[in-house]
Structure formats: C-alpha cells, structure tokens
Amino acid sequence: MKLFEVKYFLFALLFCCQFSYSQVVYKEVKAKIEVEKIENILFIRGTAENLKTVYKSISYKLTVFKKNKLNSNSSKNAQDGRVILDPQQKVTLSKTQINESKDDQIIILLIIYDENNAIVGKDRIEIGIDDESKVGETKPKDGLEMMGIVSNDTKTKLGNDFYELFYKEYTKLKLNSSKIVAVQEELTFGRTTKIMVLVDGEVINEFISRPDEDYLKYMAETVSSDVFKYFKNIEKQNKMIMRY
C-alpha cells in the first residue's frame, strides 16, 4: 500500500472515531432550544418533538450556565419536569430568561430522558464562547474559557455527597473544555442507587453507590481519572487528524 493511501486510510479511520465521540443522533425525541434576544435579555424556550407514532413519557432538564469573562462570576439556573408526548407532537417544556452582557459566556443545555432515565434527545447552544475554549486547544489564546461545568442530577444525599467529591477532583484537572459533565443518579432495586458520570450524554463510568465515605472518595478519584483520559483521547485524535 502506498504512503498516500496509508495516510488517507488513517485519516478516514480517525475521523470516524472522532465522529463517534462527538455526534449522537437521537431518533425518538427532537430536543430544540429557541432563543430570542430583546435588548440585553435572552428569552429561552426548550421544546420537545415526538418523532415516533406512539405516546412517549419523558422527563427533561433545561440548564443555563453563565460566566463573566472579566470577574469570573458564574451562575447556574436549572428547570426540570415530566410530560407525556402525543404521537408526533411538539410541545414547549420550559421557559426562562437571563440578562446578557458582552463579557458573558453562556451555555444552554436541554436534555430529554425516557421513562428509564436514558437520554433520548439533547440540544445545546453556546453564546460568547470562542473556538479557543474547545477541547484540543491546551492553551486558549485569551484564557477566558468556560470550563469545569459539572451538572448535578443526583437524587439522594449519598449521590450529592459523591457529586461534591467528584467536582472537587474534577476541578483539579483544569480541563479546557466547554463540554458538560453530568453526574446522574438512578434508583435501583432495594435501597441502593446507581451513579453515572456522563460527558455530553456519553456514559464514562457508572457504579452502585455505597454509604461509605472512603468508597465514594475512591470512586470520585477513579471517575475523574476516567474523564481526564476521555478528554485526552479526544485531544490526541484531533492532533493526529491535523497531522495527517
């Protein structure tokens, strides 16, 4: 095989790997964020459209993260709920509004779950975030990246305790990424729960919780290491694609 053909093959292979990491096609529910700006106020509406011809029971979470580039002040606003969609019906799930200045970085994230708490729809809008803040750029030019966003979707005190431990470990990594990391918790049989950590909807690690502080600390360190490897793998693939 000629050198050119080898390079072309490697590029195609790496591109497919990169695509599988970053793109998820949801075929059951279409999540859509609609934003209207009037003066310095953003009016935000999260919608869901049932793409199937059967009834669909869903839950949702609409989260708005905002960070000021100058003073690093940040805020988070989340709304959630549950609805039943008629076949091929489109509904408004939630509405909210926030003030916006030229120095704000804003991420709006809408995630839709089915009755088993699996993600069936997702949409995301970024405002005021430069390309330099994306994964693959280890040193952003202006240093104003929005990073370290971890969504807390736990349901119990035990789950929240893990979230706080994980967030502490995660912030130590100082990853330059605008991707949303989510800590979710599902009820299982008995008195235990399953804790999952996801990056943009992709499960990185999951485990059954235990009322043991040392165990939670161990899992927080283990999962944060897994998340670090996930981002570094994406960064490595991006660099290899650029090289070829």
Backbone as CSV, one residue per row, in Angstrom:
resi,resn,N_x,N_y,N_z,CA_x,CA_y,CA_z,C_x,C_y,C_z
1,MET,0.855,-1.206,0.000,0.000,0.000,0.000,0.886,1.249,0.000
2,LYS,0.598,2.201,-0.863,1.389,3.403,-0.987,1.232,4.291,0.245
3,LEU,2.244,5.151,0.454,2.238,6.040,1.627,1.010,6.935,1.634
4,PHE,0.642,7.474,0.486,-0.539,8.345,0.413,-1.795,7.597,0.829
5,GLU,-1.905,6.332,0.357,-3.086,5.545,0.687,-3.138,5.240,2.170
6,VAL,-1.954,4.985,2.771,-1.909,4.721,4.208,-2.386,5.939,4.980
7,LYS,-1.886,7.121,4.626,-2.294,8.344,5.306,-3.775,8.611,5.129
8,TYR,-4.274,8.366,3.951,-5.701,8.582,3.704,-6.542,7.641,4.556
9,PHE,-6.081,6.373,4.634,-6.810,5.397,5.444,-6.818,5.794,6.911
10,LEU,-5.661,6.238,7.420,-5.580,6.663,8.816,-6.467,7.861,9.074
11,PHE,-6.491,8.786,8.144,-7.346,9.968,8.316,-8.813,9.568,8.382
12,ALA,-9.219,8.686,7.491,-10.620,8.252,7.473,-10.973,7.523,8.758
13,LEU,-10.041,6.673,9.226,-10.301,5.915,10.444,-10.415,6.840,11.643
14,LEU,-9.506,7.788,11.766,-9.527,8.723,12.893,-10.736,9.624,12.837
15,PHE,-11.120,10.031,11.643,-12.309,10.880,11.508,-13.543,10.146,11.985
16,CYS,-13.648,8.859,11.664,-14.796,8.071,12.111,-14.806,7.955,13.623
17,CYS,-13.633,7.772,14.225,-13.558,7.680,15.681,-13.977,8.983,16.319
18,GLN,-13.472,10.091,15.766,-13.821,11.402,16.294,-15.312,11.657,16.166
19,PHE,-15.876,11.266,15.039,-17.299,11.492,14.815,-18.139,10.703,15.809
20,SER,-17.730,9.482,16.103,-18.498,8.658,17.015,-18.478,9.217,18.422
21,TYR,-17.418,9.932,18.794,-17.351,10.528,20.116,-18.253,11.739,20.235
22,SER,-18.296,12.558,19.180,-18.908,13.875,19.331,-20.328,13.965,18.811
23,GLN,-20.737,13.021,17.982,-22.052,13.137,17.385,-22.950,11.984,17.825
24,VAL,-24.113,12.330,18.362,-25.099,11.331,18.729,-26.408,11.703,18.046
25,VAL,-26.960,10.775,17.285,-28.209,11.025,16.579,-29.346,10.395,17.377
26,TYR,-30.278,11.232,17.825,-31.425,10.750,18.581,-32.626,10.644,17.640
27,LYS,-33.274,9.470,17.628,-34.332,9.198,16.673,-35.712,9.120,17.297
28,GLU,-35.788,9.321,18.630,-37.085,9.217,19.293,-37.695,10.579,19.588
29,VAL,-36.892,11.463,20.120,-37.378,12.794,20.501,-36.390,13.850,19.999
30,LYS,-36.909,14.900,19.407,-36.069,16.002,18.961,-36.113,17.112,19.999
31,ALA,-34.987,17.380,20.612,-34.870,18.476,21.570,-34.420,19.735,20.832
32,LYS,-35.039,20.857,21.164,-34.709,22.106,20.481,-34.756,23.279,21.452
33,ILE,-33.680,24.058,21.466,-33.619,25.288,22.270,-33.844,26.471,21.338
34,GLU,-34.802,27.307,21.685,-35.086,28.505,20.899,-34.753,29.726,21.752
35,VAL,-33.980,30.643,21.172,-33.524,31.829,21.909,-33.909,33.081,21.139
36,GLU,-34.515,34.017,21.835,-34.851,35.315,21.259,-34.217,36.397,22.123
37,LYS,-33.497,37.321,21.479,-32.827,38.383,22.214,-33.552,39.703,22.006
38,ILE,-33.941,40.328,23.103,-34.555,41.655,23.079,-33.727,42.547,23.985
39,GLU,-33.047,43.516,23.355,-32.088,44.373,24.051,-31.025,43.492,24.708
40,ASN,-30.900,43.511,26.027,-29.865,42.713,26.679,-30.439,41.512,27.436
41,ILE,-31.619,41.064,27.031,-32.278,39.944,27.686,-32.460,38.803,26.686
42,LEU,-32.088,37.608,27.110,-32.292,36.414,26.302,-33.528,35.683,26.808
43,PHE,-34.486,35.472,25.926,-35.686,34.701,26.241,-35.470,33.289,25.697
44,ILE,-35.466,32.321,26.574,-35.088,30.948,26.232,-36.291,30.023,26.370
45,ARG,-36.454,29.179,25.374,-37.544,28.208,25.411,-37.016,26.850,24.982
46,GLY,-37.290,25.841,25.805,-36.908,24.473,25.464,-38.113,23.710,24.956
47,THR,-37.969,23.040,23.822,-39.088,22.307,23.227,-38.702,20.854,22.968
48,ALA,-39.722,20.017,22.848,-39.519,18.608,22.510,-40.531,18.193,21.463
49,GLU,-40.063,17.419,20.498,-40.944,16.900,19.445,-40.843,15.384,19.410
50,ASN,-41.977,14.724,19.561,-42.025,13.266,19.490,-41.899,12.835,18.031
51,LEU,-40.836,12.117,17.704,-40.607,11.685,16.330,-41.255,10.341,16.018
52,LYS,-41.857,9.738,17.026,-42.479,8.427,16.859,-44.002,8.557,16.737
53,THR,-44.638,7.473,16.340,-46.102,7.449,16.185,-46.782,6.819,17.394
54,VAL,-46.096,6.790,18.511,-46.660,6.269,19.760,-46.477,7.315,20.853
55,TYR,-47.243,7.178,21.938,-47.095,8.087,23.065,-45.713,7.909,23.693
56,LYS,-45.175,9.010,24.228,-43.831,8.978,24.797,-43.824,9.716,26.124
57,SER,-43.456,8.997,27.197,-43.315,9.617,28.507,-41.864,10.054,28.679
58,ILE,-41.660,11.346,28.926,-40.301,11.873,29.025,-40.158,12.764,30.260
59,SER,-38.927,12.932,30.663,-38.578,13.967,31.633,-37.499,14.824,30.983
60,TYR,-37.295,16.009,31.503,-36.345,16.916,30.865,-35.630,17.760,31.913
61,LYS,-34.506,18.333,31.481,-33.789,19.301,32.308,-33.206,20.372,31.396
62,LEU,-33.607,21.605,31.628,-33.091,22.751,30.874,-32.183,23.539,31.815
63,THR,-30.908,23.618,31.475,-29.921,24.253,32.342,-29.225,25.389,31.606
64,VAL,-29.061,26.504,32.304,-28.360,27.662,31.751,-27.159,27.965,32.646
65,PHE,-25.959,27.886,32.055,-24.735,28.236,32.756,-24.251,29.588,32.228
66,LYS,-23.864,30.478,33.135,-23.356,31.783,32.710,-22.115,32.141,33.504
67,LYS,-21.101,32.630,32.796,-19.860,33.039,33.439,-19.388,34.350,32.821
68,ASN,-18.973,35.278,33.667,-18.468,36.559,33.187,-16.962,36.475,32.959
69,LYS,-16.500,36.901,31.796,-15.085,36.797,31.456,-14.196,37.671,32.335
70,LEU,-14.720,38.804,32.784,-13.896,39.769,33.500,-13.741,39.443,34.976
71,ASN,-14.850,39.144,35.636,-14.775,38.926,37.082,-14.943,37.460,37.487
72,SER,-15.150,36.574,36.489,-15.288,35.127,36.733,-16.510,34.751,37.557
73,ASN,-17.426,35.694,37.775,-18.676,35.344,38.445,-19.462,34.373,37.575
74,SER,-20.058,33.366,38.201,-20.803,32.368,37.443,-22.132,32.083,38.116
75,SER,-23.063,31.588,37.334,-24.380,31.236,37.858,-24.925,30.058,37.071
76,LYS,-25.873,29.367,37.684,-26.498,28.214,37.047,-27.984,28.236,37.370
77,ASN,-28.809,28.059,36.333,-30.251,28.012,36.505,-30.766,26.753,35.824
78,ALA,-31.491,25.923,36.568,-31.978,24.665,36.006,-33.467,24.510,36.262
79,GLN,-34.161,24.004,35.250,-35.583,23.702,35.359,-35.799,22.281,34.851
80,ASP,-36.663,21.522,35.532,-36.929,20.160,35.081,-38.399,19.829,35.258
81,GLY,-38.800,18.726,34.685,-40.194,18.304,34.764,-40.416,17.033,33.975
82,ARG,-41.668,16.622,33.921,-42.039,15.396,33.202,-43.322,15.631,32.430
83,VAL,-43.391,15.146,31.191,-44.589,15.293,30.361,-44.797,14.013,29.555
84,ILE,-45.989,13.870,29.009,-46.303,12.779,28.084,-46.595,13.398,26.714
85,LEU,-45.838,12.960,25.723,-45.991,13.492,24.374,-46.945,12.617,23.567
86,ASP,-47.884,13.261,22.884,-48.713,12.540,21.920,-47.862,12.163,20.710
87,PRO,-48.299,11.225,19.900,-47.543,10.863,18.705,-47.256,12.085,17.823
88,GLN,-45.989,12.277,17.502,-45.517,13.353,16.617,-45.945,14.739,17.113
89,GLN,-46.066,14.894,18.400,-46.445,16.177,18.994,-45.206,16.976,19.381
90,LYS,-45.274,18.293,19.211,-44.222,19.197,19.650,-44.780,20.103,20.740
91,VAL,-44.069,20.176,21.875,-44.547,20.973,22.996,-43.419,21.835,23.538
92,THR,-43.806,22.912,24.229,-42.855,23.724,24.970,-42.706,23.132,26.362
93,LEU,-41.484,22.826,26.727,-41.220,22.198,28.019,-40.993,23.223,29.119
94,SER,-40.230,24.250,28.798,-39.839,25.202,29.832,-39.444,26.522,29.198
95,LYS,-39.634,27.602,29.961,-39.228,28.932,29.537,-38.426,29.599,30.644
96,THR,-37.444,30.377,30.250,-36.677,31.153,31.214,-36.059,32.343,30.497
97,GLN,-35.491,33.261,31.246,-34.834,34.415,30.652,-33.663,34.834,31.521
98,ILE,-32.621,35.365,30.870,-31.440,35.831,31.591,-30.928,37.114,30.946
99,ASN,-30.229,37.908,31.729,-29.556,39.089,31.206,-28.242,38.665,30.549
100,GLU,-27.876,39.369,29.493,-26.630,39.061,28.793,-25.839,40.340,28.569
101,SER,-24.540,40.286,28.860,-23.631,41.386,28.548,-22.585,40.887,27.568
102,LYS,-21.807,41.784,27.011,-20.818,41.401,26.010,-19.678,40.569,26.603
103,ASP,-19.563,40.565,27.923,-18.496,39.819,28.581,-18.954,38.472,29.131
104,ASP,-20.184,38.085,28.815,-20.718,36.831,29.342,-20.447,35.664,28.403
105,GLN,-20.159,34.523,28.995,-20.112,33.252,28.276,-21.292,32.429,28.777
106,ILE,-22.108,31.930,27.855,-23.353,31.261,28.232,-23.457,29.922,27.518
107,ILE,-23.816,28.910,28.273,-24.125,27.596,27.704,-25.547,27.229,28.115
108,ILE,-26.373,26.893,27.136,-27.744,26.454,27.389,-27.834,25.000,26.965
109,LEU,-28.278,24.155,27.876,-28.296,22.721,27.621,-29.674,22.154,27.939
110,LEU,-30.241,21.450,26.969,-31.520,20.768,27.147,-31.307,19.272,26.945
111,ILE,-31.637,18.484,27.969,-31.513,17.029,27.885,-32.873,16.412,28.177
112,ILE,-33.249,15.459,27.347,-34.535,14.774,27.495,-34.281,13.291,27.766
113,TYR,-34.985,12.762,28.779,-34.821,11.373,29.186,-36.131,10.607,28.970
114,ASP,-36.008,9.291,28.749,-37.206,8.469,28.686,-37.565,7.964,30.082
115,GLU,-38.541,7.055,30.168,-39.008,6.586,31.483,-37.946,5.766,32.217
116,ASN,-36.915,5.321,31.485,-35.821,4.575,32.112,-34.611,5.457,32.395
117,ASN,-34.810,6.766,32.251,-33.763,7.764,32.510,-32.620,7.688,31.500
118,ALA,-32.879,7.107,30.338,-31.898,7.113,29.258,-32.112,8.370,28.409
119,ILE,-31.035,8.946,27.929,-31.125,10.165,27.124,-31.677,9.836,25.742
120,VAL,-32.751,10.520,25.353,-33.362,10.292,24.040,-33.377,11.563,23.190
121,GLY,-32.917,12.673,23.740,-32.865,13.918,22.981,-31.986,14.923,23.692
122,LYS,-31.297,15.749,22.906,-30.405,16.738,23.510,-30.158,17.876,22.533
123,ASP,-30.063,19.093,23.087,-29.689,20.251,22.292,-28.834,21.158,23.165
124,ARG,-27.998,21.944,22.522,-27.053,22.797,23.251,-26.761,24.040,22.423
125,ILE,-26.730,25.180,23.091,-26.386,26.441,22.443,-25.307,27.130,23.265
126,GLU,-24.279,27.648,22.592,-23.212,28.386,23.253,-23.211,29.820,22.748
127,ILE,-23.079,30.752,23.678,-23.081,32.175,23.338,-21.851,32.822,23.967
128,GLY,-21.059,33.503,23.146,-19.891,34.213,23.660,-18.715,33.330,23.970
129,ILE,-18.715,32.080,23.483,-17.617,31.155,23.737,-16.830,30.984,22.449
130,ASP,-15.550,31.315,22.504,-14.702,31.249,21.326,-14.252,29.828,21.064
131,ASP,-13.768,29.592,19.843,-13.273,28.260,19.483,-12.081,27.849,20.337
132,GLU,-11.364,28.853,20.880,-10.177,28.541,21.681,-10.524,27.767,22.932
133,SER,-11.809,27.822,23.346,-12.189,27.140,24.584,-12.583,25.693,24.360
134,LYS,-12.474,25.221,23.138,-12.878,23.849,22.846,-11.788,22.869,23.231
135,VAL,-12.186,21.582,23.346,-11.219,20.531,23.596,-10.251,20.456,22.428
136,GLY,-8.977,20.230,22.729,-7.974,20.157,21.674,-7.072,21.362,21.676
137,GLU,-7.468,22.445,22.343,-6.644,23.625,22.495,-6.158,23.654,23.945
138,THR,-4.922,23.272,24.176,-4.429,23.171,25.544,-4.160,24.541,26.161
139,LYS,-3.894,25.551,25.345,-3.626,26.885,25.860,-4.471,27.912,25.097
140,PRO,-5.662,28.192,25.564,-6.503,29.180,24.894,-5.797,30.523,24.811
141,LYS,-6.028,31.246,23.725,-5.321,32.499,23.494,-5.641,33.561,24.529
142,ASP,-6.915,33.660,24.933,-7.274,34.730,25.846,-7.464,34.251,27.274
143,GLY,-7.423,32.932,27.511,-7.553,32.412,28.863,-8.930,32.594,29.464
144,LEU,-9.934,32.838,28.637,-11.272,33.126,29.147,-12.239,31.990,28.856
145,GLU,-11.715,30.774,28.835,-12.570,29.644,28.513,-13.546,29.352,29.644
146,MET,-14.715,28.836,29.300,-15.651,28.340,30.305,-15.339,26.872,30.513
147,MET,-14.979,26.514,31.731,-14.513,25.158,31.977,-15.017,24.686,33.328
148,GLY,-14.935,23.375,33.544,-15.270,22.820,34.841,-16.754,22.793,35.145
149,ILE,-17.599,22.795,34.137,-19.035,22.755,34.375,-19.466,21.316,34.629
150,VAL,-20.013,21.075,35.805,-20.484,19.740,36.174,-21.923,19.858,36.655
151,SER,-22.830,19.220,35.929,-24.245,19.268,36.270,-24.572,18.227,37.332
152,ASN,-25.309,18.629,38.352,-25.694,17.738,39.444,-27.131,17.266,39.237
153,ASP,-27.291,16.012,38.810,-28.611,15.421,38.603,-28.831,14.255,39.557
154,THR,-28.292,14.375,40.775,-28.455,13.313,41.763,-29.777,13.470,42.495
155,LYS,-30.183,12.388,43.181,-31.497,12.370,43.811,-31.442,12.163,45.326
156,THR,-30.314,11.698,45.844,-30.210,11.409,47.264,-29.027,12.149,47.865
157,LYS,-28.968,12.154,49.204,-27.829,12.779,49.877,-26.539,12.053,49.523
158,LEU,-26.611,10.734,49.411,-25.437,9.948,49.041,-24.933,10.350,47.656
159,GLY,-25.865,10.513,46.731,-25.485,10.943,45.394,-24.888,12.334,45.395
160,ASN,-25.467,13.239,46.176,-24.947,14.597,46.258,-23.566,14.630,46.901
161,ASP,-23.340,13.739,47.891,-22.013,13.651,48.508,-20.966,13.245,47.478
162,PHE,-21.323,12.274,46.617,-20.383,11.876,45.566,-20.149,13.035,44.598
163,TYR,-21.223,13.742,44.246,-21.080,14.871,43.328,-20.056,15.875,43.855
164,GLU,-20.162,16.224,45.128,-19.242,17.209,45.699,-17.802,16.698,45.700
165,LEU,-17.621,15.406,46.014,-16.279,14.829,45.991,-15.724,14.784,44.571
166,PHE,-16.580,14.384,43.619,-16.149,14.307,42.221,-15.827,15.694,41.674
167,TYR,-16.670,16.667,41.990,-16.437,18.022,41.487,-15.101,18.566,41.994
168,LYS,-14.776,18.271,43.245,-13.502,18.704,43.816,-12.336,18.107,43.042
169,GLU,-12.436,16.802,42.716,-11.378,16.141,41.955,-11.326,16.642,40.513
170,TYR,-12.495,16.851,39.934,-12.578,17.276,38.530,-11.951,18.649,38.319
171,THR,-12.199,19.575,39.249,-11.658,20.926,39.099,-10.142,20.938,39.176
172,LYS,-9.552,19.944,39.833,-8.089,19.867,39.894,-7.480,19.596,38.525
173,LEU,-8.263,18.989,37.633,-7.754,18.631,36.313,-7.548,19.843,35.421
174,LYS,-8.320,20.923,35.676,-8.216,22.164,34.888,-8.312,21.881,33.386
175,LEU,-9.331,21.117,33.015,-9.546,20.796,31.613,-10.163,21.980,30.887
176,ASN,-9.588,22.339,29.737,-10.105,23.442,28.922,-11.179,22.919,27.987
177,SER,-12.372,22.708,28.530,-13.449,22.127,27.730,-14.763,22.810,28.032
178,SER,-15.540,23.041,26.994,-16.884,23.581,27.182,-17.933,22.478,27.214
179,LYS,-17.502,21.222,27.185,-18.446,20.109,27.265,-19.038,20.021,28.668
180,ILE,-20.283,19.608,28.754,-20.960,19.469,30.035,-20.721,18.069,30.595
181,VAL,-20.210,18.023,31.816,-20.081,16.762,32.541,-21.273,16.660,33.489
182,ALA,-21.976,15.549,33.459,-23.181,15.376,34.274,-23.021,14.201,35.219
183,VAL,-23.395,14.420,36.468,-23.463,13.347,37.452,-24.938,13.024,37.654
184,GLN,-25.322,11.806,37.288,-26.722,11.387,37.378,-26.855,10.223,38.355
185,GLU,-28.063,10.074,38.894,-28.323,9.005,39.843,-29.666,8.353,39.525
186,GLU,-29.661,7.034,39.475,-30.881,6.276,39.219,-31.200,5.385,40.418
187,LEU,-32.471,5.275,40.733,-32.897,4.371,41.783,-32.856,2.941,41.271
188,THR,-32.373,2.029,42.090,-32.316,0.614,41.722,-33.177,-0.178,42.703
189,PHE,-33.176,-1.497,42.547,-33.943,-2.336,43.464,-33.318,-2.274,44.853
190,GLY,-34.144,-2.301,45.870,-33.638,-2.207,47.223,-33.415,-0.768,47.617
191,ARG,-32.404,-0.535,48.420,-32.132,0.810,48.924,-30.920,1.455,48.263
192,THR,-30.388,0.831,47.229,-29.200,1.373,46.583,-29.579,2.203,45.364
193,THR,-28.617,2.953,44.876,-28.794,3.726,43.650,-27.592,3.508,42.744
194,LYS,-27.787,3.785,41.469,-26.691,3.723,40.509,-26.292,5.137,40.141
195,ILE,-25.005,5.433,40.254,-24.476,6.751,39.930,-23.738,6.661,38.601
196,MET,-24.020,7.592,37.710,-23.396,7.620,36.394,-22.777,8.987,36.155
197,VAL,-21.626,8.990,35.504,-20.977,10.234,35.093,-20.900,10.232,33.576
198,LEU,-21.441,11.282,32.959,-21.528,11.369,31.507,-20.854,12.642,31.006
199,VAL,-20.350,12.588,29.780,-19.842,13.770,29.093,-20.674,13.958,27.834
200,ASP,-21.436,15.041,27.807,-22.337,15.306,26.680,-23.208,14.096,26.343
201,GLY,-23.708,13.426,27.381,-24.628,12.321,27.186,-23.995,10.953,27.047
202,GLU,-22.678,10.883,26.944,-21.992,9.595,26.817,-21.516,9.133,28.190
203,VAL,-21.901,7.915,28.571,-21.543,7.392,29.893,-20.046,7.082,29.938
204,ILE,-19.347,7.683,30.906,-17.922,7.451,31.093,-17.684,6.376,32.146
205,ASN,-18.490,6.411,33.210,-18.375,5.413,34.267,-19.695,5.357,35.029
206,GLU,-20.001,4.198,35.586,-21.194,4.037,36.409,-20.927,2.983,37.473
207,PHE,-21.568,3.130,38.629,-21.332,2.199,39.720,-22.503,2.260,40.699
208,ILE,-22.617,1.216,41.531,-23.637,1.158,42.564,-23.114,1.881,43.803
209,SER,-23.887,2.789,44.331,-23.438,3.603,45.461,-23.398,2.780,46.748
210,ARG,-22.571,3.240,47.667,-22.469,2.630,48.996,-22.382,3.744,50.034
211,PRO,-22.974,3.550,51.205,-22.876,4.557,52.269,-21.530,4.472,52.973
212,ASP,-20.475,4.673,52.215,-19.107,4.549,52.718,-18.300,5.717,52.150
213,GLU,-17.860,6.617,53.021,-17.165,7.823,52.572,-15.871,7.504,51.835
214,ASP,-15.104,6.532,52.340,-13.849,6.165,51.679,-14.110,5.612,50.284
215,TYR,-15.174,4.847,50.152,-15.522,4.292,48.835,-15.914,5.410,47.867
216,LEU,-16.698,6.372,48.353,-17.099,7.481,47.493,-15.894,8.313,47.065
217,LYS,-14.937,8.508,47.983,-13.723,9.248,47.636,-12.925,8.490,46.577
218,TYR,-12.829,7.181,46.760,-12.108,6.357,45.787,-12.761,6.439,44.415
219,MET,-14.096,6.341,44.369,-14.797,6.401,43.089,-14.692,7.787,42.465
220,ALA,-14.699,8.833,43.292,-14.555,10.193,42.765,-13.204,10.346,42.072
221,GLU,-12.153,9.809,42.675,-10.822,9.876,42.073,-10.745,9.019,40.815
222,THR,-11.355,7.825,40.875,-11.325,6.921,39.727,-12.081,7.495,38.538
223,VAL,-13.278,8.011,38.784,-14.104,8.524,37.692,-13.497,9.800,37.111
224,SER,-12.945,10.676,37.960,-12.306,11.883,37.438,-11.127,11.517,36.550
225,SER,-10.403,10.444,36.906,-9.303,9.965,36.060,-9.836,9.452,34.726
226,ASP,-10.972,8.764,34.748,-11.587,8.269,33.508,-12.009,9.431,32.607
227,VAL,-12.571,10.478,33.213,-12.978,11.652,32.440,-11.755,12.330,31.829
228,PHE,-10.685,12.418,32.605,-9.440,13.008,32.098,-8.934,12.233,30.882
229,LYS,-8.932,10.905,30.978,-8.471,10.075,29.860,-9.372,10.259,28.634
230,TYR,-10.673,10.430,28.876,-11.623,10.629,27.782,-11.282,11.899,26.997
231,PHE,-11.063,13.004,27.726,-10.740,14.268,27.060,-9.384,14.200,26.368
232,LYS,-8.425,13.576,27.020,-7.101,13.480,26.419,-7.124,12.611,25.164
233,ASN,-7.978,11.603,25.147,-8.103,10.765,23.961,-8.662,11.565,22.789
234,ILE,-9.663,12.409,23.071,-10.219,13.266,22.027,-9.151,14.238,21.525
235,GLU,-8.407,14.823,22.469,-7.354,15.760,22.091,-6.291,15.086,21.225
236,LYS,-5.931,13.859,21.585,-4.936,13.117,20.818,-5.434,12.827,19.409
237,GLN,-6.695,12.457,19.285,-7.267,12.172,17.970,-7.289,13.430,17.115
238,ASN,-7.638,14.562,17.726,-7.672,15.824,16.981,-6.283,16.181,16.442
239,LYS,-5.266,15.984,17.277,-3.903,16.304,16.843,-3.440,15.375,15.731
240,MET,-3.820,14.096,15.819,-3.423,13.143,14.772,-4.112,13.464,13.458
241,ILE,-5.359,13.880,13.539,-6.086,14.249,12.313,-5.432,15.464,11.672
242,MET,-5.056,16.451,12.498,-4.400,17.653,11.961,-3.046,17.288,11.349
243,ARG,-2.361,16.323,11.929,-1.039,15.938,11.436,-1.131,15.308,10.044
244,TYR,-2.218,14.529,9.829,-2.357,13.844,8.542,-3.212,14.630,7.570
